[in-house]
Every structure is written in C-alpha cells, then in structure tokens.
Amino acid sequence: MSQGPLTIHYHRDFDGMVSAAVLAHVLREKAGERALWRSVNYDQRSNWDSFEAGNRIAIVDFHFHPRAEWWFDHHPTTFLREDLRQLYAPSDRWMWDETSPSCPPLVLRHAEKYLGFVVPPRFVEMARWSDVIDAARYKSVDQAIFGDESALRIARALTTAPGPDWTDVLAGALVDQDLDTVANREDVEKAHQRASRNRDKALAQFPPTVQWKKDGVLLYDASSNQIRRERFAPFYHHPDISYSVGVIPTRAGFHVSAGENPWNPPRPGAHVGEMMETYGGGGHKAVGGANPPSLPDARRVAAEVAEKLRSALLAAR
C-alpha cells in the first residue's frame, strides 16, 4: 500500500461535499487517520486507471476505483467498464447502493456497522438534506428554487463558488460544524446572495432559450455565458412537462443536462443516467449529464437525448 496522507476525492456538489466531510470525521475519530480532501468532476475521469497513481486515495460519490482504500457511491453508472464492475465486492471499506438517494447515508451506515461510529445529530441532518437535494425530493418547485433552509442556502451558494477549490474549504468546515454554522459564514452568505440574484435573472432569461416543447419534453439552449442557469427553471415555467434537456456552459466547456420533473414524473420513465452514459456521461435514473467536446456536439447530443426521451414517453402511452 502506498505511503503518505490519504486524500478523499469527492464529486463537486452538496452530496459529495457532505460525504467527504463525514468520511474525514469518521476516519479521524475511529481510525486515527487525518485525511485530506479534494473535489473531482466528470472531466477528470479520462485517465481513470492512472488517477492519483502512487498516492493513497478514498473516493465518495464518484466512480469506482480499485485502488481506493475507502469507496462509497450510489450512482448506477459508477463502473466505467465491466472489468471494474467485476472487481467490486462489498467489504468493510467499500459500499455501493444505487437505491440510496444520496451518498452520506451510505458512509454513516457503514461507519456504524464496521467502526462502531455513533452518528451525531448534525450528520443525520446533513444526510437527510443530502437526500432531498441530490434526489430532488423538495416539497415543491418553490422550495427547490426559493427555499431558505441552511442546507439549501449552502447548495445554492455552490452554484457561484469563487473557485473549484471552494468546496474543499466548505467540506473542511463541515467536518466539525453544523449546517447552520457553515451557512452563516461570510463567504457562503456572499455567494448565496450572488446566486440568488443569478437565480432571479435565470428565471427571467429562461423562456427565450426554449428550442421546442413536444409530448412532455422540453429542449432548451442556455449555452451563452450571458444566460444565467437555474436547474428547475424548466419546471417552474412549464410544470406540465415530464423531462427537460438543455445545454449549459461550464468552466471546462459545455454540459448537457437531462432530468425528470420531480413534480410531474414520467410513468414509468427512461433511465436518463444510462442514456447519458452512452455519450460519455452518467447519472441516475431520473437525472444525468454529459460533457461533449464542443458546443455543436453538445447541441447535437441534447437534441438526440430529447428525442429519445420523447419517444420513450410516447411508447409508454
């Protein structure tokens, strides 16, 4: 086994950030391991076999890696190849459960079972909110967009992070602090205010981005960096749709996002994550994404995915 500090790599969102904080706390308290943490995103998996070669790693809320000393995930598309799938078996350090709404509950259950960890109330609360946020289990579209609870303020603040390393700062804060304390940080409050202004602009800017709306599916193009993004804007403006598919800009290029309407879900519905996996992305049954290499490719992929989802809805009628 490689020597040196253990680094927890986690997906760069609320779910992953909380997972990293929980695992770091557990390892410090129960294993005497003072781990580091660093976020990752889908654009960092191109050389997955050699990822962090020679270094000690743990991975949460992200793809399976056979060199991970600790690994927890809930994504059904976590195994990049069949040979990696064959290397996985549940153990006292690895756990995969694609039925879990988010990743922190997996880490906590595992720590209770194998390490005798007594879960503090603040981690129970984080895991509950992680389920809500990652699985879009909001009470309503209004709560999803305008909710003011601490977890929702932090999650919204992440959309205007001052840099990709900012989630590492907040993960470190969550190791020992509760959601209310972190939500009241000055940097979080500034980011939340900026994100709220962006939200309001995004809601106003969304209608002209719609390319078409057919048979319960909406396709939009918000690829201009002059257009703000609000994840639930399609369902706020068009509550009758069952799927939205769109193109949005990222720091690294362009992202295709596809997802079910949590408040008008399709029955039975296609597997969006598996569909996006065919384009080099991934996700869950209800939501997924991919990062095509160019804007024309992103627009093509979005249009193809939208038509596939439309066909699935028509076939189910």
C-alpha positions as CSV (number, residue, x, y, z in Angstrom):
1,M,0.0,0.0,0.0
2,S,1.2,3.5,-0.8
3,Q,2.5,5.6,2.0
4,G,1.7,9.2,2.7
5,P,-1.6,11.0,3.5
6,L,-4.9,9.7,2.4
7,T,-6.9,12.1,0.2
8,I,-10.6,11.8,-0.1
9,H,-11.8,12.6,-3.6
10,Y,-15.5,13.5,-3.8
11,H,-17.9,14.7,-6.5
12,R,-18.1,18.5,-6.5
13,D,-21.6,19.1,-5.3
14,F,-23.5,19.2,-1.9
15,D,-23.9,15.4,-1.8
16,G,-20.2,14.7,-2.4
17,M,-19.0,17.5,-0.2
18,V,-21.0,16.2,2.8
19,S,-19.8,12.7,2.1
20,A,-16.2,13.8,2.2
21,A,-16.7,15.7,5.5
22,V,-18.4,12.7,7.1
23,L,-15.8,10.3,6.0
24,A,-13.0,12.6,7.1
25,H,-14.6,12.9,10.5
26,V,-15.2,9.2,10.8
27,L,-11.6,8.3,9.9
28,R,-10.2,10.8,12.3
29,E,-12.3,9.7,15.2
30,K,-12.3,5.9,14.6
31,A,-9.2,5.2,12.7
32,G,-6.8,7.9,13.7
33,E,-6.5,8.9,10.1
34,R,-6.2,12.7,9.3
35,A,-7.3,12.6,5.7
36,L,-7.1,15.4,3.2
37,W,-9.9,16.0,0.7
38,R,-10.2,17.3,-2.9
39,S,-13.1,17.5,-5.3
40,V,-13.3,15.9,-8.7
41,N,-15.7,16.2,-11.6
42,Y,-16.5,14.2,-14.7
43,D,-13.8,15.8,-16.8
44,Q,-11.2,14.2,-14.6
45,R,-12.0,10.6,-15.4
46,S,-10.4,10.4,-18.9
47,N,-7.3,8.7,-17.5
48,W,-9.1,7.0,-14.6
49,D,-6.8,3.9,-14.5
50,S,-3.9,6.1,-13.6
51,F,-5.8,8.6,-11.4
52,E,-3.6,9.7,-8.5
53,A,-1.2,6.8,-9.2
54,G,1.2,6.2,-6.3
55,N,-1.0,8.1,-3.8
56,R,-3.4,6.9,-1.2
57,I,-7.0,7.6,-2.1
58,A,-10.5,7.3,-0.9
59,I,-13.5,8.1,-3.2
60,V,-17.0,9.1,-2.3
61,D,-20.0,9.9,-4.5
62,F,-17.9,9.2,-7.6
63,H,-16.8,6.4,-9.9
64,F,-15.4,3.1,-8.5
65,H,-11.6,2.8,-8.5
66,P,-10.0,-0.4,-7.4
67,R,-7.1,1.4,-5.7
68,A,-9.5,3.3,-3.4
69,E,-8.8,2.4,0.3
70,W,-12.4,3.5,1.0
71,W,-15.1,3.9,-1.6
72,F,-18.8,4.8,-1.3
73,D,-21.2,5.6,-4.1
74,H,-24.8,5.4,-5.1
75,H,-24.7,6.2,-8.9
76,P,-25.9,3.3,-11.1
77,T,-23.3,4.3,-13.7
78,T,-20.4,4.2,-11.3
79,F,-18.5,1.4,-13.0
80,L,-16.7,2.8,-16.1
81,R,-16.1,-0.7,-17.5
82,E,-17.3,-4.2,-17.0
83,D,-13.9,-5.4,-15.7
84,L,-14.1,-2.7,-13.0
85,R,-17.6,-3.9,-12.1
86,Q,-16.2,-7.4,-11.6
87,L,-13.5,-6.1,-9.2
88,Y,-16.2,-4.7,-6.8
89,A,-17.5,-6.7,-3.8
90,P,-19.0,-5.2,-0.7
91,S,-16.5,-5.1,2.2
92,D,-15.7,-3.2,5.4
93,R,-14.3,-0.4,3.2
94,W,-16.3,-0.4,0.0
95,M,-20.1,0.1,-0.4
96,W,-22.3,0.7,-3.4
97,D,-26.1,1.1,-3.2
98,E,-27.8,2.5,-6.3
99,T,-31.1,2.7,-4.4
100,S,-29.8,5.3,-2.0
101,P,-31.0,8.8,-2.8
102,S,-27.5,10.2,-1.8
103,C,-24.1,9.1,-0.6
104,P,-23.7,10.4,3.0
105,P,-26.2,7.8,4.4
106,L,-24.1,5.0,3.0
107,V,-21.0,6.3,4.7
108,L,-22.8,6.8,8.0
109,R,-24.4,3.3,8.0
110,H,-21.1,1.7,7.1
111,A,-19.3,3.6,9.9
112,E,-21.9,2.5,12.4
113,K,-21.7,-1.2,11.3
114,Y,-18.0,-1.6,10.9
115,L,-16.4,1.1,13.1
116,G,-18.9,1.5,15.9
117,F,-19.4,5.1,15.0
118,V,-22.2,6.9,16.9
119,V,-23.8,9.3,14.4
120,P,-24.2,12.9,15.8
121,P,-27.4,14.7,15.1
122,R,-25.7,17.2,12.8
123,F,-24.6,14.4,10.4
124,V,-28.2,13.0,10.5
125,E,-29.4,16.4,9.4
126,M,-26.8,16.6,6.6
127,A,-27.7,13.2,5.3
128,R,-31.4,14.0,5.3
129,W,-30.8,17.2,3.3
130,S,-28.4,15.4,1.0
131,D,-31.2,13.0,0.1
132,V,-33.6,15.9,-0.5
133,I,-31.1,17.9,-2.7
134,D,-29.5,15.1,-4.7
135,A,-32.8,13.2,-5.4
136,A,-34.8,16.4,-5.8
137,R,-37.2,15.5,-3.0
138,Y,-38.2,19.0,-2.4
139,K,-41.8,19.7,-1.3
140,S,-42.4,21.8,-4.3
141,V,-40.7,23.6,-7.1
142,D,-40.9,26.8,-5.0
143,Q,-38.9,25.2,-2.2
144,A,-36.4,24.0,-4.7
145,I,-35.9,27.5,-6.1
146,F,-36.6,29.8,-3.2
147,G,-36.0,27.6,-0.1
148,D,-34.1,29.3,2.6
149,E,-33.1,26.5,4.9
150,S,-29.4,26.3,5.7
151,A,-28.7,23.3,3.5
152,L,-30.4,24.9,0.6
153,R,-28.5,28.1,1.1
154,I,-25.2,26.2,1.0
155,A,-26.3,24.2,-2.0
156,R,-27.3,27.4,-3.9
157,A,-24.1,29.1,-2.9
158,L,-22.1,26.3,-4.5
159,T,-23.5,27.4,-7.9
160,T,-21.5,30.6,-7.6
161,A,-18.4,29.2,-6.0
162,P,-15.5,31.7,-6.3
163,G,-13.3,28.8,-7.5
164,P,-13.2,25.0,-7.9
165,D,-11.4,24.6,-4.6
166,W,-14.0,26.4,-2.5
167,T,-16.0,23.2,-2.0
168,D,-12.8,21.9,-0.3
169,V,-13.0,24.8,2.2
170,L,-16.6,24.1,3.0
171,A,-16.0,20.4,3.3
172,G,-13.4,21.1,5.9
173,A,-15.8,23.3,7.8
174,L,-18.5,20.6,7.8
175,V,-16.1,18.1,9.3
176,D,-16.7,19.7,12.7
177,Q,-19.5,22.3,12.2
178,D,-23.2,22.0,11.6
179,L,-25.2,23.3,8.6
180,D,-26.4,26.5,10.3
181,T,-22.8,27.5,11.3
182,V,-21.5,26.9,7.8
183,A,-24.5,28.6,6.1
184,N,-23.8,31.7,8.2
185,R,-20.2,32.0,7.1
186,E,-19.5,35.4,5.4
187,D,-18.2,33.7,2.2
188,V,-21.3,31.5,2.0
189,E,-23.6,34.4,2.5
190,K,-21.9,36.4,-0.2
191,A,-22.0,33.5,-2.6
192,H,-25.7,32.9,-1.7
193,Q,-26.6,36.5,-2.3
194,R,-24.9,36.4,-5.7
195,A,-26.5,33.0,-6.5
196,S,-30.0,34.4,-5.6
197,R,-29.5,37.3,-7.9
198,N,-28.4,34.9,-10.6
199,R,-31.5,32.7,-9.9
200,D,-33.8,35.7,-10.4
201,K,-32.1,36.6,-13.7
202,A,-32.1,32.9,-14.8
203,L,-35.9,32.7,-14.3
204,A,-36.4,35.8,-16.3
205,Q,-34.0,34.7,-19.1
206,F,-35.1,31.1,-19.4
207,P,-38.2,31.4,-21.7
208,P,-36.3,32.6,-24.8
209,T,-33.9,29.7,-24.5
210,V,-36.6,27.1,-25.2
211,Q,-36.0,25.4,-28.6
212,W,-39.1,23.2,-28.6
213,K,-41.7,21.6,-26.3
214,K,-43.3,18.4,-27.5
215,D,-45.1,15.5,-25.9
216,G,-43.9,16.3,-22.4
217,V,-40.3,17.0,-23.3
218,L,-38.7,20.4,-23.4
219,L,-35.4,21.2,-25.1
220,Y,-33.5,24.4,-24.3
221,D,-30.2,26.0,-25.2
222,A,-28.7,28.2,-22.5
223,S,-25.1,27.8,-23.8
224,S,-24.4,31.6,-23.9
225,N,-22.4,32.7,-20.9
226,Q,-24.6,35.7,-20.7
227,I,-27.5,33.5,-19.7
228,R,-27.8,32.5,-16.0
229,R,-28.8,29.0,-15.1
230,E,-31.5,27.7,-12.8
231,R,-31.8,24.0,-12.6
232,F,-35.5,23.9,-12.0
233,A,-36.5,26.8,-14.3
234,P,-38.0,24.5,-16.9
235,F,-40.4,23.0,-14.4
236,Y,-41.1,26.4,-12.9
237,H,-42.2,27.8,-16.2
238,H,-43.6,24.6,-17.7
239,P,-45.0,22.5,-14.9
240,D,-46.7,20.2,-17.4
241,I,-43.5,18.7,-18.8
242,S,-42.0,15.4,-17.7
243,Y,-38.5,15.9,-19.0
244,S,-36.2,18.8,-19.7
245,V,-32.9,18.6,-21.7
246,G,-30.6,21.5,-22.1
247,V,-27.1,22.8,-23.0
248,I,-25.3,25.0,-20.4
249,P,-21.8,26.4,-20.2
250,T,-19.2,25.2,-17.7
251,R,-15.7,26.2,-16.7
252,A,-14.3,23.5,-19.0
253,G,-16.7,23.7,-21.9
254,F,-20.4,22.8,-22.3
255,H,-22.6,20.4,-20.4
256,V,-25.8,18.6,-21.5
257,S,-28.2,18.2,-18.6
258,A,-31.3,16.0,-18.7
259,G,-33.8,15.2,-16.0
260,E,-37.3,14.3,-14.9
261,N,-39.7,16.8,-13.5
262,P,-39.9,15.8,-9.8
263,W,-43.4,17.2,-9.6
264,N,-44.7,15.6,-12.8
265,P,-42.6,12.5,-13.3
266,P,-43.0,10.1,-16.3
267,R,-44.5,6.7,-15.8
268,P,-42.5,4.5,-15.9
269,G,-39.8,6.7,-17.4
270,A,-36.5,6.1,-19.1
271,H,-33.1,5.6,-17.4
272,V,-31.6,9.0,-18.0
273,G,-28.2,8.2,-16.5
274,E,-27.7,5.2,-18.7
275,M,-28.8,7.2,-21.7
276,M,-26.2,9.9,-20.9
277,E,-23.6,7.2,-20.3
278,T,-23.7,6.4,-24.0
279,Y,-22.4,10.0,-24.5
280,G,-19.6,9.7,-22.1
281,G,-21.6,11.0,-19.1
282,G,-23.7,9.3,-16.4
283,G,-26.1,9.9,-13.6
284,H,-29.2,8.3,-12.0
285,K,-32.4,7.0,-13.4
286,A,-34.1,10.4,-13.1
287,V,-31.2,12.8,-14.0
288,G,-27.9,12.7,-15.8
289,G,-25.4,14.7,-17.8
290,A,-22.5,14.6,-20.2
291,N,-19.7,16.9,-21.3
292,P,-19.4,16.7,-25.1
293,P,-16.1,18.1,-26.6
294,S,-17.7,21.2,-28.3
295,L,-20.8,23.3,-28.5
296,P,-22.0,21.8,-31.8
297,D,-21.6,18.3,-30.2
298,A,-23.4,19.4,-27.1
299,R,-26.3,20.7,-29.1
300,R,-26.4,17.5,-31.1
301,V,-26.4,15.3,-28.0
302,A,-29.1,17.4,-26.3
303,A,-31.4,17.1,-29.3
304,E,-30.8,13.4,-29.6
305,V,-31.4,12.8,-25.9
306,A,-34.6,14.9,-26.0
307,E,-35.9,12.9,-29.0
308,K,-35.1,9.7,-27.2
309,L,-37.0,10.8,-24.1
310,R,-39.9,11.9,-26.2
311,S,-40.0,8.5,-27.9
312,A,-39.9,6.8,-24.6
313,L,-42.9,8.9,-23.3
314,L,-44.9,8.2,-26.5
315,A,-44.1,4.5,-26.3
316,A,-45.4,4.4,-22.7
317,R,-48.8,5.9,-23.6
